[in-house]
Amino acid sequence: MAVLLTSEAVTNAVNACTGRGCSAPVTLYAGWAGPCRLRVLVHDEAPGRPDCRTPGPDEEGGRGIQLISRGADAWGVCGHGPGRGKATWFELGRSDLRG
């Protein structure tokens, strides 16, 4: 689950920066938020905040935040990170970290 949700958060950040003149790269942080609790934070400098939308059945994209919101124990968007922009973060507990 950690790999899937990290991939979704990074893809969303890269897509948000594409064509918007972001001068800094997308940054990924991961660490322990407590015993057996992983926190992943993906920062980008694109304006705006990601939204959880419902794409049509034929749309290839638009499900990233939906997957994160359903797969993570906790998640959100905040202003933490290097420079301007925002970070999407999520946390997973021990049961989601097993391979």
DSSP file (Angstrom, degrees, kcal/mol; ACC not computed):
  #  RESIDUE AA STRUCTURE BP1 BP2  ACC     N-H-->O    O-->H-N    N-H-->O    O-->H-N    TCO  KAPPA ALPHA  PHI   PSI    X-CA   Y-CA   Z-CA
    1    1 A M     >        0   0    0      0, 0.0     4,-2.6     0, 0.0     5,-0.3   0.000 360.0 360.0 360.0 -38.6    0.0    0.0    0.0
    2    2 A A  H  >  +     0   0    0     94,-0.7     4,-2.1     1,-0.2     5,-0.2   0.899 360.0  47.2 -60.4 -41.1    2.8    2.4    0.8
    3    3 A V  H  > S+     0   0    0      2,-0.2     4,-2.5     1,-0.2    -1,-0.2   0.927 112.7  48.9 -67.7 -44.6    4.3    2.1   -2.7
    4    4 A L  H  > S+     0   0    0      1,-0.2     4,-2.1     2,-0.2    -2,-0.2   0.943 114.7  43.5 -60.1 -49.8    0.9    2.6   -4.4
    5    5 A L  H  X S+     0   0    0     -4,-2.6     4,-2.4     2,-0.2    -1,-0.2   0.865 113.4  51.3 -68.9 -35.2    0.0    5.7   -2.4
    6    6 A T  H  X S+     0   0    0     -4,-2.1     4,-2.6    -5,-0.3     5,-0.2   0.924 109.6  50.9 -64.4 -43.7    3.5    7.2   -2.7
    7    7 A S  H  X S+     0   0    0     -4,-2.5     4,-2.5     1,-0.2    -2,-0.2   0.905 111.0  48.5 -59.5 -42.7    3.3    6.7   -6.5
    8    8 A E  H  X S+     0   0    0     -4,-2.1     4,-2.4     2,-0.2    -1,-0.2   0.922 112.3  47.9 -64.4 -44.7   -0.1    8.4   -6.6
    9    9 A A  H  X S+     0   0    0     -4,-2.4     4,-1.9     2,-0.2    -2,-0.2   0.902 114.3  46.2 -65.2 -41.1    1.1   11.4   -4.5
   10   10 A V  H  X S+     0   0    0     -4,-2.6     4,-2.7     2,-0.2     5,-0.2   0.923 112.3  50.5 -67.5 -43.7    4.2   11.9   -6.5
   11   11 A T  H  X S+     0   0    0     -4,-2.5     4,-2.7    -5,-0.2     5,-0.2   0.916 110.0  50.6 -60.0 -43.7    2.3   11.6   -9.8
   12   12 A N  H  X S+     0   0    0     -4,-2.4     4,-2.2     2,-0.2    -1,-0.2   0.912 111.8  47.8 -60.2 -42.5   -0.2   14.2   -8.7
   13   13 A A  H  X S+     0   0    0     -4,-1.9     4,-1.7     2,-0.2    -2,-0.2   0.918 112.6  47.7 -66.3 -44.1    2.6   16.6   -7.7
   14   14 A V  H  X S+     0   0    0     -4,-2.7     4,-1.6     1,-0.2    -2,-0.2   0.926 113.4  48.3 -63.0 -44.4    4.5   16.1  -11.0
   15   15 A N  H  < S+     0   0    0     -4,-2.7    -1,-0.2     1,-0.2    -2,-0.2   0.876 109.1  53.6 -63.5 -37.6    1.2   16.6  -13.0
   16   16 A A  H  < S+     0   0    0     -4,-2.2    -1,-0.2     1,-0.2    -2,-0.2   0.848 112.2  45.1 -65.0 -33.7    0.4   19.8  -10.9
   17   17 A C  H ><>S+     0   0    0     -4,-1.7     3,-2.1    -5,-0.1     5,-0.8   0.731  85.7 107.7 -83.1 -23.1    3.8   21.2  -11.7
   18   18 A T  T 3<5S-     0   0    0     -4,-1.6    -3,-0.0     1,-0.3    -4,-0.0  -0.382  98.6  -3.3 -61.6 120.8    3.7   20.4  -15.4
   19   19 A G  T 3 5S+     0   0    0     -2,-0.2    -1,-0.3     3,-0.1    -2,-0.1   0.534 110.3  97.2  77.0   6.8    3.2   23.6  -17.4
   20   20 A R  T < 5S-     0   0    0     -3,-2.1    -2,-0.2     2,-0.0    -1,-0.1   0.292  94.4-112.4-111.2   9.7    2.9   25.8  -14.3
   21   21 A G  T   5 +     0   0    0     -4,-0.4     2,-0.3     1,-0.2    -3,-0.1   0.787  46.3 176.7  71.0  29.1    6.4   27.1  -14.1
   22   22 A C      < -     0   0    0     -5,-0.8    -1,-0.2     1,-0.2    -3,-0.1  -0.507  14.3-166.4 -66.3 129.5    7.5   25.3  -10.9
   23   23 A S        +     0   0    0     -2,-0.3    -1,-0.2    22,-0.1    -2,-0.0   0.670  66.7  62.7 -92.3 -17.9   11.2   26.1  -10.3
   24   24 A A  S    S-     0   0    0      1,-0.1    21,-0.3     3,-0.0     3,-0.1  -0.781  86.3-111.7-107.4 151.3   11.8   23.5   -7.7
   25   25 A P        -     0   0    0      0, 0.0     2,-0.2     0, 0.0    -2,-0.1  -0.323  41.2 -90.0 -73.4 161.8   11.6   19.7   -8.1
   26   26 A V        -     0   0    0     18,-0.1     2,-0.4   -16,-0.0    18,-0.2  -0.553  47.7-148.8 -67.3 136.0    9.0   17.6   -6.4
   27   27 A T  E     -A   43   0A   0     16,-2.5    16,-3.0    -2,-0.2     2,-0.5  -0.928   9.1-159.0-118.0 136.1   10.3   16.5   -3.0
   28   28 A L  E     -A   42   0A   0     -2,-0.4     2,-0.4    14,-0.2    14,-0.2  -0.948   9.7-179.2-116.0 129.8    9.5   13.3   -1.2
   29   29 A Y  E     +A   41   0A   0     12,-2.9    12,-2.8    -2,-0.5     2,-0.3  -0.969   2.6 176.0-123.6 142.5   10.0   12.8    2.5
   30   30 A A  E     +A   40   0A   0     -2,-0.4     2,-0.3    10,-0.2    10,-0.2  -0.992  14.8 132.1-145.1 141.9    9.2    9.6    4.4
   31   31 A G  E     -A   39   0A   0      8,-2.2     8,-3.2    -2,-0.3     2,-0.4  -0.975  55.9 -67.0-171.3 178.0    9.8    8.7    8.1
   32   32 A W  E     -A   38   0A   0     -2,-0.3     6,-0.2     6,-0.2    -2,-0.0  -0.680  28.6-173.0 -85.1 129.8    8.2    7.2   11.2
   33   33 A A  E    S-     0   0A   0      4,-3.4     5,-0.2    -2,-0.4    -1,-0.1   0.282  73.5 -34.4-100.3   6.4    5.4    9.2   12.7
   34   34 A G  E >  S-A   37   0A   0      3,-0.7     3,-1.9     5,-0.0    -1,-0.3  -0.902 103.9 -27.6 158.5 179.4    5.3    6.9   15.7
   35   35 A P  T 3  S-     0   0    0      0, 0.0    59,-0.2     0, 0.0     3,-0.1  -0.385 131.6 -11.8 -58.7 120.9    5.8    3.2   16.5
   36   36 A C  T 3  S+     0   0    0     -2,-0.2    58,-0.4     1,-0.2     2,-0.4   0.816 108.3 120.7  58.1  34.0    5.0    1.3   13.4
   37   37 A R  E <   -A   34   0A   0     -3,-1.9    -4,-3.4    56,-0.2    -3,-0.7  -0.959  47.7-157.5-132.3 114.9    3.4    4.3   11.7
   38   38 A L  E     -AB  32  92A   0     54,-2.4    54,-2.3    -2,-0.4     2,-0.5  -0.742   3.6-164.5 -94.0 134.7    4.8    5.6    8.4
   39   39 A R  E     -AB  31  91A   0     -8,-3.2    -8,-2.2    -2,-0.4     2,-0.4  -0.984   3.7-170.7-118.2 130.1    4.3    9.2    7.2
   40   40 A V  E     -AB  30  90A   0     50,-2.6    50,-2.2    -2,-0.5     2,-0.4  -0.970   1.9-173.0-118.6 134.1    5.0   10.2    3.6
   41   41 A L  E     -AB  29  89A   0    -12,-2.8   -12,-2.9    -2,-0.4     2,-0.5  -0.996   5.5-167.6-130.3 128.0    5.0   13.8    2.5
   42   42 A V  E     -AB  28  88A   0     46,-2.8    46,-2.4    -2,-0.4     2,-0.4  -0.970  11.8-164.3-119.2 117.9    5.2   14.9   -1.1
   43   43 A H  E     +AB  27  87A   0    -16,-3.0   -16,-2.5    -2,-0.5     2,-0.3  -0.823  13.8 165.8-107.4 139.2    5.9   18.7   -1.7
   44   44 A D  E     - B   0  86A   0     42,-2.3    42,-1.9    -2,-0.4   -18,-0.1  -0.956  36.4-133.1-141.8 162.8    5.5   20.7   -4.9
   45   45 A E        +     0   0    0    -21,-0.3    40,-0.1    -2,-0.3   -22,-0.1   0.304  61.9 125.1 -99.4   8.1    5.4   24.4   -5.7
   46   46 A A        -     0   0    0     40,-0.1    40,-0.2   -33,-0.1    -2,-0.1  -0.397  65.2-111.3 -67.5 143.1    2.4   24.4   -7.9
   47   47 A P  S    S+     0   0    0      0, 0.0    -1,-0.1     0, 0.0    39,-0.1  -0.310  76.6  30.6 -70.0 159.6   -0.4   26.7   -6.9
   48   48 A G  S    S-     0   0    0     37,-0.1    38,-0.0     2,-0.0   -32,-0.0  -0.062  83.1 -86.6  85.0 173.8   -3.7   25.4   -5.6
   49   49 A R        -     0   0    0     28,-0.0     2,-0.1    36,-0.0    39,-0.0  -0.910  38.7-105.4-121.1 147.7   -4.6   22.3   -3.7
   50   50 A P        -     0   0    0      0, 0.0     2,-0.4     0, 0.0    -2,-0.0  -0.395  36.3-150.2 -68.1 150.4   -5.5   18.8   -4.9
   51   51 A D        -     0   0    0     -2,-0.1     2,-0.9     0, 0.0    14,-0.3  -0.934  16.0-122.4-125.0 150.8   -9.1   17.9   -4.8
   52   52 A C        +     0   0    0     -2,-0.4     2,-0.2    13,-0.1    11,-0.1  -0.795  46.7 168.1 -89.7 108.0  -10.8   14.6   -4.5
   53   53 A R        -     0   0    0     -2,-0.9    13,-0.2     9,-0.4    12,-0.0  -0.688  39.0-121.2-119.0 171.8  -13.0   14.2   -7.5
   54   54 A T        -     0   0    0     -2,-0.2     9,-0.1    12,-0.0     8,-0.1  -0.894  31.7-157.1-114.8  99.8  -14.9   11.5   -9.2
   55   55 A P        -     0   0    0      0, 0.0     7,-0.1     0, 0.0     0, 0.0  -0.322  26.3 -96.4 -74.0 159.2  -13.7   10.9  -12.7
   56   56 A G    >   -     0   0    0      1,-0.1     3,-1.4    -2,-0.0     0, 0.0  -0.283  38.2-104.5 -68.4 161.3  -15.8    9.4  -15.4
   57   57 A P  T 3  S+     0   0    0      0, 0.0    -1,-0.1     0, 0.0     0, 0.0   0.740 120.4  48.1 -62.8 -23.8  -15.4    5.7  -16.1
   58   58 A D  T 3  S+     0   0    0      2,-0.0     2,-0.3     0, 0.0    -2,-0.0   0.494  85.8 107.9 -95.9  -3.9  -13.4    6.3  -19.3
   59   59 A E    <   -     0   0    0     -3,-1.4     0, 0.0     1,-0.1     0, 0.0  -0.558  57.9-153.4 -76.2 136.2  -11.0    8.9  -17.8
   60   60 A E  S    S+     0   0    0     -2,-0.3     2,-0.2     2,-0.0     3,-0.2   0.778  74.4  30.5 -79.1 -27.0   -7.5    7.6  -17.4
   61   61 A G  S    S+     0   0    0      1,-0.1    -2,-0.1     2,-0.1     0, 0.0  -0.535  71.9  83.2-120.7-174.5   -6.6    9.9  -14.5
   62   62 A G        +     0   0    0     -2,-0.2    -9,-0.4    -7,-0.1     4,-0.2   0.556  68.3  95.1  97.7   9.7   -8.2   11.7  -11.6
   63   63 A R     >  +     0   0    0     -3,-0.2     4,-2.7     2,-0.1     5,-0.2   0.408  51.1  98.3-111.7   1.8   -8.2    9.0   -9.0
   64   64 A G  H  > S+     0   0    0      1,-0.2     4,-2.3     2,-0.2     5,-0.2   0.933  88.7  39.1 -58.8 -53.5   -5.0    9.7   -7.1
   65   65 A I  H  > S+     0   0    0    -14,-0.3     4,-3.0     1,-0.2    -1,-0.2   0.858 114.3  56.6 -67.6 -33.7   -6.5   11.6   -4.1
   66   66 A Q  H  > S+     0   0    0      2,-0.2     4,-1.7     1,-0.2    -1,-0.2   0.928 109.0  46.1 -60.8 -44.9   -9.4    9.2   -4.0
   67   67 A L  H  X S+     0   0    0     -4,-2.7     4,-2.4     2,-0.2     5,-0.2   0.918 114.0  48.2 -63.4 -43.8   -7.0    6.3   -3.7
   68   68 A I  H  X S+     0   0    0     -4,-2.3     4,-2.2     1,-0.2    -2,-0.2   0.930 111.0  50.3 -63.2 -44.7   -5.0    8.1   -1.0
   69   69 A S  H  < S+     0   0    0     -4,-3.0    -1,-0.2     1,-0.2    -2,-0.2   0.828 118.4  38.5 -65.1 -30.8   -8.1    9.1    1.0
   70   70 A R  H  < S+     0   0    0     -4,-1.7    -1,-0.2    -5,-0.2    -2,-0.2   0.768 120.7  43.1 -89.4 -27.1   -9.4    5.5    0.9
   71   71 A G  H  < S+     0   0    0     -4,-2.4     2,-0.2    -5,-0.2    -2,-0.2   0.721  99.6  76.0 -94.0 -22.0   -6.1    3.7    1.4
   72   72 A A  S  < S-     0   0    0     -4,-2.2    20,-0.2    -5,-0.2     3,-0.1  -0.554  71.2-136.9 -92.4 154.8   -4.4    5.8    4.1
   73   73 A D  S    S-     0   0    0     18,-2.4     2,-0.3     1,-0.3    19,-0.2   0.828  94.3  -2.1 -72.3 -33.1   -5.1    5.8    7.8
   74   74 A A  E    S+C   91   0A   0     17,-1.1    17,-2.6    -6,-0.1    -1,-0.3  -0.976  73.2 165.7-153.1 152.3   -4.9    9.6    7.7
   75   75 A W  E     +C   90   0A   0     -2,-0.3     2,-0.3    15,-0.3    15,-0.2  -0.979   3.5 147.5-161.0 166.2   -4.0   12.1    5.0
   76   76 A G  E     -C   89   0A   0     13,-2.0    13,-2.5    -2,-0.3     2,-0.4  -0.984  39.7 -99.7-179.7-175.8   -4.2   15.8    4.2
   77   77 A V  E     +C   88   0A   0     -2,-0.3     2,-0.3    11,-0.2    11,-0.2  -0.994  42.3 163.7-128.5 134.6   -2.6   18.8    2.5
   78   78 A C  E     -C   87   0A   0      9,-2.5     9,-2.8    -2,-0.4    -2,-0.0  -0.845  47.4-110.0-143.0 176.6   -0.5   21.3    4.3
   79   79 A G  S    S+     0   0    0     -2,-0.3     2,-0.1     7,-0.2     9,-0.1   0.270  72.0 123.3 -95.4   9.8    2.0   24.1    3.8
   80   80 A H        +     0   0    0      7,-0.2    -2,-0.2     2,-0.0     0, 0.0  -0.395  40.1  67.2 -72.8 148.5    5.0   22.2    5.1
   81   81 A G  S    S-     0   0    0     -2,-0.1     2,-0.5   -38,-0.1     6,-0.1  -0.668  90.5 -41.7 132.0 175.6    8.1   21.8    2.9
   82   82 A P  S    S-     0   0    0      0, 0.0   -55,-0.1     0, 0.0    -2,-0.0  -0.620 103.0 -24.9 -77.3 120.8   10.9   23.7    1.3
   83   83 A G  S    S-     0   0    0     -2,-0.5   -39,-0.1     2,-0.1     0, 0.0  -0.270 104.6 -21.6  80.3-164.8    9.7   27.0   -0.1
   84   84 A R  S    S+     0   0    0    -39,-0.1     2,-0.3    -2,-0.0   -38,-0.1  -0.114  95.3  57.8 -74.5 175.3    6.2   27.9   -1.4
   85   85 A G  S    S-     0   0    0    -40,-0.1     2,-0.3   -42,-0.1   -40,-0.2  -0.706  78.5 -78.4 105.6-155.5    3.6   25.5   -2.4
   86   86 A K  E     -B   44   0A   0    -42,-1.9   -42,-2.3    -2,-0.3     2,-0.4  -0.913  23.9-135.0-145.0 168.0    1.9   22.6   -0.6
   87   87 A A  E     -BC  43  78A   0     -9,-2.8    -9,-2.5    -2,-0.3     2,-0.5  -0.995   7.3-148.8-130.2 136.3    2.5   19.1    0.5
   88   88 A T  E     -BC  42  77A   0    -46,-2.4   -46,-2.8    -2,-0.4     2,-0.3  -0.904  28.0-178.6 -97.6 130.0    0.2   16.1    0.3
   89   89 A W  E     -BC  41  76A   0    -13,-2.5   -13,-2.0    -2,-0.5     2,-0.3  -0.898  12.1-179.9-129.0 157.5    0.9   13.7    3.2
   90   90 A F  E     -BC  40  75A   0    -50,-2.2   -50,-2.6    -2,-0.3     2,-0.4  -0.986  13.7-145.0-150.9 158.4   -0.5   10.4    4.4
   91   91 A E  E     -BC  39  74A   0    -17,-2.6   -18,-2.4    -2,-0.3   -17,-1.1  -0.962   8.7-167.0-126.6 144.7    0.1    7.9    7.2
   92   92 A L  E     -B   38   0A   0    -54,-2.3   -54,-2.4    -2,-0.4     2,-0.1  -0.984  12.9-140.6-128.6 140.7   -0.1    4.2    7.2
   93   93 A G    >>  -     0   0    0     -2,-0.4     3,-1.3   -56,-0.2     4,-0.5  -0.317  41.1 -81.9 -91.2 179.9   -0.1    1.9   10.2
   94   94 A R  H >> S+     0   0    0    -58,-0.4     3,-1.4     1,-0.3     4,-0.6   0.827 123.7  58.3 -53.0 -42.5    1.6   -1.5   10.7
   95   95 A S  H 34 S+     0   0    0      1,-0.3     3,-0.4     2,-0.2    -1,-0.3   0.799 106.6  49.7 -64.4 -27.0   -1.0   -3.6    8.9
   96   96 A D  H <4 S+     0   0    0     -3,-1.3   -94,-0.7     1,-0.2    -1,-0.3   0.541 102.9  62.3 -86.7  -6.6   -0.5   -1.5    5.7
   97   97 A L  H << S+     0   0    0     -3,-1.4     2,-0.2    -4,-0.5    -1,-0.2   0.561  76.9 104.2 -96.7 -10.0    3.3   -1.8    5.8
   98   98 A R     <        0   0    0     -4,-0.6    -3,-0.0    -3,-0.4     0, 0.0  -0.515 360.0 360.0 -75.0 139.2    3.5   -5.6    5.5
   99   99 A G              0   0    0     -2,-0.2    -1,-0.1   -98,-0.1    -3,-0.0   0.450 360.0 360.0 -80.0 360.0    4.5   -6.9    2.1
